[in-house]
Amino acid sequence: MSRAITAAFLVGFLLLAMIPVDNGENLKDNSIISYRTNSNDGYSAIEYTDEHTTVSIGPSDRLANLRMPGNHDYSRPLPVVVSLHGYSGNGLSNAAYMHHFDSIHENEHLLIYPDGTTNWLGMRYWNATDACCQNVVWATPVDDVSYILSLIDEAIQNYGADPDGVVITGLSNGGFMSHRMACEAGGSIRAIVALNGVTWDDFSKCPDTGRPDILHVHSTADGVIGYNGGAIGGIDYPSATETIGYWADRSGCDTTWTSLGTRDLSGDDGDDDTDEFEFLNCNSGNRVAHWRINDGSHVPPLNDPGWSDQTISWALSGFIRDSDGDGYRDDVDVFIYNPNEWSDADGDLVGDNTDQCGQDPNGWDDSDGDGVCLPADLFPNDPNEWSDADGDGIGDRGDPDDDNDGVDDDVDAFPLDADEWADFDSDGIGDNEDIDDDNDGWTDDDEIDCQTDSYDSSQVPLDSDSDRICDLVDYDDDGDGWQDSEDAFPLDANEWADFDSDGIGDNEDIDDDNDGWTDDDEIDCQTDSYDPSQVPLDSDSDGICDLVDSDDDDDGVEDFQDVFPLNPEEWSDADEDGVGDNSDEFPTDDSEWVDSDDDGYGDNSDAFPSDPTEWLDSDGDGVGDNTDEFPEDGSEWIDSDSDGVGDNSDDLPYDANETKDTDRDGIGDNTDMFPTDPSEWIDSDGDSVGDNFDAFPEDSTEWMDSDGDGYGDNRDWAPFDAEVWDEPTDYKFVIVGVVAVILVVIQSNTTRRHN
């Protein structure tokens, strides 16, 4: 327990030391946001002041700060960002570190920056996960999920926070808490942005309450919350890739992420230090992304203001505002800043709630209530008048001659048309415009040309062919399309030509070119019935052209069944290889038709089409399988010593007991006692020293004689002195004396301890 507490304290202290502190002097935002609408209703976006508005929200025993753009209209909802600090931090410093105060104006949102509870170590924290920091020694049973949701709800109810635009972002412990909020309140959150804080090590502890957008940002050189996972107080937490993988799997995204490029998140150096990855095609319709800050620390120097702009814009991607708070999102609201209007049916830029003429795109004011709107109403203050057809200043309802054509309205067939006043045939078309005044089907001009009365419907021009051209001016009396001067039968609409000059019109003549083939046959056979040099093709000379003959080669098999309709020797092709069955040596095999060596294998598949003893070469080594001792091995085909190893890879191809000679000394590894040493191959005395090097090859206790005196170094008292090999007697006495002194000293110390 004491070790866990100590470890926790050290981690907390490190976190505290690494979180920047803001004194509040740099929180002022001098930007002014101002947008205008093109509508004529006078409404526009809120013009924010350069100061923030800050209020306290939450329970009295745990108040939190809510900042808004200066002059924020609570009736016009804005997205809300909840900024969660790391272990030992606070809401103010964390929001300043993440540049969220600048973002309030720049990205138009509310900002909640609460403080976590304080543990017995005096450190603020969030009850996020087991590792950080729900089940560790310093934790207290605080429901931070409910607390944060209560802050969001209060911001929605009282301060114009948009419930569809809730974003949770946090650092370290706050990042852990962001993931927990996505787990337990996913349906209430649009997106989370977690920096260097992961999720549950056991993701089954994360309930599926909804699928918000997940952006997990992590530094690869994070020494507090390791990029590759780790443990806090003995409790494991997952890696960054495992964390984002959990969310991608839950959301049904692609199994691997896609690289979307790089971006600059850390520092103001202009370098793209961050790799951007995203799991695409999520079945849940949400987004799951990972931004990896390469070589970044636990608290990297965030790009000002790039961090907030990039993360907030990502979190609000696809979010559509309701700028005027009328319940209609800007994508469907024609008047995004007017809370009283949202639709404009006639497209006149006047809202339907105000437009007195909702179906008139040119008008919207009907002051006199006559149903005619300005500017169409020429008498806007007179409910009895609205039009003046002749522009004489007298309304049409009181004007006796509305079109001022000199004919009073009571006798004028067209009282509003100055160009018309009579309609002889009562067809609704004035005589001046009507081209057929007697309505007999002939125009006035045609009747003049045909010398009939255009005002007498009983007089109609003669038209023999009923083509609406009277015979008096018609150049084709029978209407057959041939002018009378060129028509061989000018009064017969069915005939006009006689190609063979037999007195029978071509339409009646069954053989117009007199070539022995009827016109119908030539049409069927697609030859020219007016060209005696063109006669149909008749391959079998049966008087039926090939084009219509059901058996062109007269082999007794009809063309639709005959695979070779012009070859009387063939009619079927069972394997559909283009070779008739009568000549195909393999009539049921579409890949073969010839067997040159008569071995039963077609030439196309026969690796040796001219060799009747071979047909397969499985390993492609040029040696047929029947001869090849290794038919599946392209590098081998013979085994001279029959040891199962081909000669090409057998170091000793004529020795059935050996296949490898690793040290290339001519002795196979099975026999060679030193298979990796080309200078040795036998050890007669079994002392692991080869006979070639062993000075005593028959003596397992000796192998070297450094002084060449015939005594091995192991028993030679002086191995480098050829004159001495036995131990001198006086040496023994010296050794005995030294041992005796050591024993006396040990005994003396033992006695002293007992006394």
Buried (B, 14 or more C-beta within 10 A) or exposed (E): EEEBBEBBBEBBBBBBEBBEEBEEEEBEBEEEBEEEBEBEBEBBBBEBBEEBBEBEBBEEEBBBBBBBBBBBBBEBBBBBBBBBBBBBBBBBBBBBBBBBBBBBBBBBBBBBBBBBBEBEBEBBBBBBBBBBBBEBBBBEEBEBBEBBBBBBBBBBEEBBBBBBBBBBBBBBBBBBBBBBBBBBBBEBBBBBBBBBBBBBBEBEEBEEBBBBBBBBBBBBEBEBBBBEBBEBBEBEBBBBBBBBBBBBEBBBBEEEBEEEEBBBBBBEEEEBBBBBBBBBEBEBEBBBBBBBBBEBBBBBBBBBBBBBBBBBEBBBEEBBBBBBBBEBBBEEBBBBBBBEBBBBEBEBBBBBEBBBBBEBBEBBBBEBEBEBBBEBBBBBEBBEBBBBBBEEEBBBEEBEBBBEBEBEBEEBBBBBBBEBBBBBBEEEBBBEEBEBBBEBEBBBEBBEBBEBBBEEBEBBBEBBBEEEBBEEEBEBBBBBEBEBEEBBBBEEBEBBBBBBEEEBBBBEBEBBBEBEBBBEBBEBBEBBBBEBEBBBEBBBEEEBBBBEBEBBBEBEBEBEEBBBBEBBEBBBBBBEBEBBBEEBBBBEBBEBBBBBBEBEBBBBEBBBBEBBEBBBBBBEBEBBBEEBBBBEBBEBBBBEBEBEBBBBEBBBBEBBEBBBBBBEBEBBBEBBBBBEBBEBBBBBBEBEBBBEBBBBBEBBEBBBBBBEBEBBBEEBEBBEEBEBBEEEEEEEEEEEEEEEEEEEEEEEEEEEEEE
